[in-house]
Amino acid sequence: MICQKFCVALLHWEFIYVITAFNLAYPITPWKFKLSCMPSNTTYDFFFPPGISKNTSNLNGRYEAVVETKLNSSGTYLSNLSSRTTFHCCFWSEEDKNCSVYTDDIEGKAFVTTVNSLVFQQTGANWNIQCWMKEDLKLFICNIESLFKNPFKNYDLKVHLLYVLLDVLEESPLLPQKDSFQVVQCNCSVHECCECRVPVPTAKLNNTLLMYLKITSGGAVFHSPPMSAQPINVVKPDPPLGLRMEITDTGSLKISWSSPTLVPFQLQYQVQYSENSTKYIRKTDEIVSATSLLVDSVLPGSSYGAQVRCKRLDGLGIWSDWSALLTFTTQDVIYFPPKILTAVGSNISFHCIYKNEKKIVSSKKIVWWLNLAEKIPQSQYDVVDDHISKVTFPNLNATKPRGKFTYDAVYCCNEQECHHRYAELYVIDVNINISCETDGYLTKMTCRWSPNAIQSLAGSNLQLRYHRSSLYCSDVPSIHPVSEPKDCHLQRDGFYECIFQPIFLLSGYTMWIRINHTLGSLDSPPACVIPDSVVKPLPPSSVKAEITVKIGLLKISWEKPVFPENNLQFQIRYGLSGKQVQWKMFEVYDAKLKSASLPVPDLCAVYTVQVRCKRLDGLGYWSNWSTPAHTVVMDVKVPIRGPEFWRLISEDTTKKERNVTLLWKPLMKNDSLCSVRRYVVKHHTSHNGTWLEDVGNHTKLTFLWTEQAHSVMVLAINSIGASSANFNLTFSRAISKVNIVQSLSAYPLNSSCVILSWMLSPSDYNLMYFILEWKILNEDSEIKWLRIPSSVKKYYVHDDEKHQHDADLYVIVPIIISSSILLLGILSVSHQRMKKLFWEDVPNPKNCSWAQGLNFQKRTDIL
């Protein structure tokens, strides 16, 4: 009978627990709250929920819920109900100490438990509870700490949390069934502290989490009243990060930190800080929404401590734990700012508070020094207040590095006494030139700049930033507040290169270099670039070069690049081909021209030609030079003249025949323009008339001289025609001998050079030129000859083939008069011994005048 009554009571208890769950659920607060279970004989006045009867047979009456308690290991249920003690359990907190059960007119928070245990019958049971949602919004955590010091070591604390996430939020939701609750076993430590973790899906952060606790302690089992929470309303952030303190440029103490990274809402912060100085000790607590707090009136030689915590700014939320305590001690000399990074030409100021032993020095007694070597004039001082002195540096120049120091040290001193601490002044030249170039396809713009001006600033980071306007550039470029960074890559030549692609040809790109440093950032003067104005065209294509036939000019032709479509100017450079071309330049300003013809000194040389282009209005850059084009040597005109020639006459007395051998030198390119295919000798006599004899490429021809007069002419022929001007020589038996060479002098300069000079007798002859013949006698070589202008009276004979010092030199100086009279001088020289000149018979001596013999070993009458 007792067992039946007990089981019925348990069934009714479970039903009542669920029925009253929504109306009785304790809303979880952002602060700690308590679960207390006290025996009914205490001074607390508890009431049962309305509509619940004591009588188990009548649900409309009052009722006491009974919970089984096992007091021993036998596991038997209680047989004597009179020994049971009724406990009432409820939630309460320091902010809300109402722990009443529900009545018709009183809203309380309570539940009833019956416990048969002498351990709790006298003192009851109490637990501290705090629940929150972790910052990662994935786990809901409840922390339970027992306030009952269990004297029985064999009793273990076990806690289970039963919960259900309600999908609908209405005024009268459907009641959850008992089996819909999920159970989480909590982790309990030896200190009787337990942590319960409930996973919450992200999609249900705004739903209601309904739960209750089942606590086993001291052999008794306690069921808490239901409690509820919306997880999103009880988020507990992580403590703020990176707490730091520093003195600002204005002399205030700045306490700053970083917010936790995972919270999806704004936070508020509570800052606790303290100050311990020679004047006073103070503690302050402030709540701010920013991630920093300024503390005024910072004094030298003081100690400051700070902690910060955070919670949700709007709505409910739980304060995070406090960050670790940070302490900060100010020095005896305070500079603010302690370091300054600025640009050339700017004006900056330092402030200083100086503490000498335990007394702050008056600002009127403070003097300033630069690098402890240069006293700063008092005209640059300012007294801010009784203790703060200020010095100003106008129109600064760039800092000159001194060894490993890349800054100037600024000292604040007490008259003649200086503290070892100093402020640092960094002055950087930020005038960085940015040059940009748009490619010939108009698809990208490449910008380059050199960091050499600021390499001395260690720890700096350089970044190109830009702002693109819709159309063109403003008259005065300025740094736009909205800008974008651009990736730049260091090249081998020390320049950074940044590529803009795609580009807007007519947009204005305002760009500058930002120097980022821990001391701050500096910007170079901005420059604005329009891609269309910095185009480097593609080089002209299809470049050709040739020497024009018959006209004889260097003709260069090219094709204009497709882009840009602007009118272009062209620049031609040309020169003789070789390893080091000596270039000549020619400008073409007519955009319609596609060719140019230029005079060149040598029509038979190979010329190298290149062409480049640029916008005619002067904007942009010159293109690269085109691929080199080369001329091809070919005949451009008939030879200017035929070859110079001379004759050798040999006579056979037995046959009474005279043979004439004509000798000539191959025609040079400048005379042949530019090659010779063959030579033709033109003969003329009175009896046989005129005829031609083709010699081919030979340079010698022998013919029989049979008539009194025989004229010859040698013509050079190329692919275009025969030479237009030719030398003529007439052989005549009737011309008498003449004497015109008055004297001939010679002197050997070295083994391959002899200087000759001569004087002529007065005469009425019209001299055309001299012919000089020579031959090395000791060698089997042919006679060499040279034509000399008639105005020359002295000549150097060079023979590169002469290498022996004892060779004899045979020289003949025939003199041509009116192209038919020959004056011959014959000379023989030995470099090893004295040797008189000798006469040698020559054909038809009547046609020659002979020079007087000379000894070449003596210098005689050299003019």
Order of alpha helices (4+ residues) and beta strands (2+ residues): alpha-alpha-beta-beta-beta-beta-alpha-beta-beta-beta-beta-beta-beta-beta-beta-beta-beta-beta-beta-beta-beta-beta-beta-beta-beta-beta-beta-beta-beta-beta-beta-beta-beta-beta-beta-beta-beta-beta-beta-beta-beta-beta-beta-beta-beta-beta-beta-beta-beta-beta-beta-beta-beta-alpha-beta-beta-beta-beta-beta-beta-beta-beta-beta-beta-beta-beta-beta-beta
